[in-house]
Amino acid sequence: MEEEPATTPEFKGVTVEKCDKMIQKSLRTPMVKFLKEHLEKSGCIVGDNFIRAVKCDKDMSGGYIPGEGIMVCSDQAEFQDGVNQVIIHELIHAYDECRAANLDWCNCAHHACSEIRANHLSGDCHFKREFLRRFTKIRGQEQDCVRRRVMKSVTANPNCSKAAAKDAMEAVWDVCYNDTKPFDRAP
């Protein structure tokens, strides 16, 4: 549900054990600590097994499973920074679900809103990441990236056609893009 595929076909990721160690290191980063703290302030407990490494065998780097937690795909993990990014992105989804009692992941608008927020607030679309993905537009690059990644995720939702995903994204864009909670402003 996150990150574009690796650029080299021989890329194999890391073992689940190595990915677990990368997750433990990520848990000590300021952004992850901040998001976990705000999840708990919102009434959602993040237990020891909330974030776990799994072998996915899919073109995704991780995901948030409502009511269960976050999975980080070891077969797509290569660098610590990438694991950190997946966890931050997915913690924003967890935060959204925690603070919105009626978030329905089958609803295209709800899903689009959380994806807008996660892509915008996690740093997924910062210039450096986009440059490494070979997207080098100077003006409007961050919003283009958020839109591209929202569409990729929401169209993967079996309840959302491409047209429904686009309509949902456009309908919620302004409110969700400008909602920076739990941050004071977009990091």
Order of alpha helices (4+ residues) and beta strands (2+ residues): alpha-alpha-beta-beta-beta-alpha-alpha-alpha-alpha-alpha
